[in-house]
Amino acid sequence: LINFTQNIIGNEFCDIPDEHEETNNKCSVQSRYSQNRYILYDVNPPEGFNLRRDVFIRVAVFIKNLIKQEKDFKWQLVLPPWGNLYHWRSKHIGYQTQLPWSLFFDISSLQKYIPVIEIYQFLQEYPSENNETRLDVVYILQNDEEMFRTGKFEDKNEIIECNDKSLQFHKVESEKYIGYFWGYHNITSRVVKCIKFHGMTSDLKQNLKPNVYRSIMFDHMEIALHDFYGTKEYWKARRSMRYNSELYNIANEYRKTFLNSTNEYDNTERPDDWTKEKGIRNAVGGPYLSVHLRRRDFLIGRPSTVPTIQSAASQLKNKLDELQLKSLFVATDATQEEFSELKQYLSNYTVLRFISSDYVLSKFKDGGVAIIDQIISSHARYFIGTYESTYTFRIQEDREIIGFPTRTTFNYLCKGTEKCDSNGQWEIVW
Ligand code: GFB
C-alpha cells in the first residue's frame, strides 16, 4: 500500500499487470492517476428485470461495506444499463437496449446509499484511448457444477481456466478482450479470468485487488449470494431504490382517476427522502383488491402453481366479497384474450388493467410500464401475488416499506382449491 501511495503521489511509473499477474504490488496505468475504483457487473442474460433488481441490492450492500473497510480508495458502482430482456417484447417502440437506470429509478435516492454512476458517465470520465475504454479485469463467475450434483456446498473462489466456448469474451490481441459489454463495442478488457465461485458477494473482495485494478467487472453476478438477506442493511439498499418520479406520477394519476385512491386518503404518504422514512404499519390502501396475474412463460415453467383464469377469477371473487370491495386492479402479462376471459367471470365487478399511452410506452418502455403496474398494486388495500414470481416479491417489498399489515400482502393465487404453500413472509426490518 505504501508503494502504491507513493506511485500516486510521486507519479512514478509502474508496470501494467499482465493477464496472469496475481500479485498486489503492481499498479495499472490508470491507477497512477487517482484513487477512483469502479465496480461493474452484469447478470446472466435470460434473467428478468426483477431478479436483476435483487442483484443490485447484493452489490450495493457489498460496496457499502467496502467503502467502510477500504478507505484508501473511492469506490463507485457503475450501473449496468438495462436491455435485451426476454420479457420486453413491445416491438414498435424500437430497441430496448442500453437504457439508463434513471429511466426507472431515482438516481439521487440510490446515491444516498452508495455512490453510483451511469455507464455513459463512466465512459466519459474513465481514461480511454482511440475511443476505446479498456477495463482492467473481468471476472466471470461460474457455478461449481460438482457442488450442485453432490449437494455438498462450501465456499469457493477459485480461478480456473476459461475453457468454455460459450463464454461471451474473446481475446483479440495481447491484453485485449472483446465481449458483449451491454452492446458497447468501445468497451474491452485487459484481462479476463474465470472463477468457480460459491459464496457471499463480500467474498469477492479478495478479487478486487485495488492496487492492481482500477476497473473491475463481474459477469454472472447473480451467482454471488446476499451477505445480509432480509436485514436492516438489505432493506436500506432496497428502500434506496425509489422509482423515477414520473412513474409515480403516472401511477398516482391512474389510482386517482380509476380507483378513487390517493396517498392522502389511503394513508400511504411517504417522505420524499427515503432516509427519513419511519417504520409504521398504518397504511390502509386504496379501495381495491390487486392481483399480480403472471402468465406467459410461467404457464410453461410453473404449471403446478399457476391457476387457470377461471380458478383465479373464483379466488379473486371470494376475496372481493370478503373485503366488500367492488374494484380489482390486475397487474399482468396476460394476453388480451386471457384478460377478457377474467373480466367475463367477474362481470359484477370493475376489473381494470393499466393500458399505457403511446407516449408512456415509448418513453418508459416495457420496464417502466411494469413498474407502473407494481406501484398501483403496491397501494391496494389487499394484494394477491403469483407464487415464486420475483415481480410479485418486489410488490410485496414495496408494500412492506409503505407500511401495510403483512396479512394484506403475503398472499398468493393457488393452483386449485387446496390451500397454497406460502413463500414466507419477508417482513421489513427498520
Ligand atoms: O420481472 P421478472 O423477472 O419476474 O420477469 P418473474 C417478468 C417480466 O414480465 C417483467 C413482465 O419484468 C415484466 O417485463 N411482466 C410480468 C409484467 N408480470 C407483469 C405485469 O403484471 N405487468 C407488466 N407490465 N409486466 C421470471 C423470469 O419472472 O420467471 C425468469 O425472470 C424466468 O427469467 C422465470 O422466465 C420463469 O420472476 O415473474
Boltz pocket constraint, residues with backbone or C-beta under 6 A from the ligand:
constraints:
  - pocket:
      binder: B
      contacts: [[A, 46], [A, 47], [A, 48], [A, 49], [A, 50], [A, 51], [A, 87], [A, 88], [A, 292], [A, 293], [A, 294], [A, 297], [A, 298], [A, 301], [A, 330], [A, 331], [A, 332], [A, 333], [A, 366], [A, 367], [A, 369], [A, 370], [A, 371], [A, 373], [A, 388], [A, 389], [A, 390], [A, 391], [A, 392]]
      max_distance: 6.0
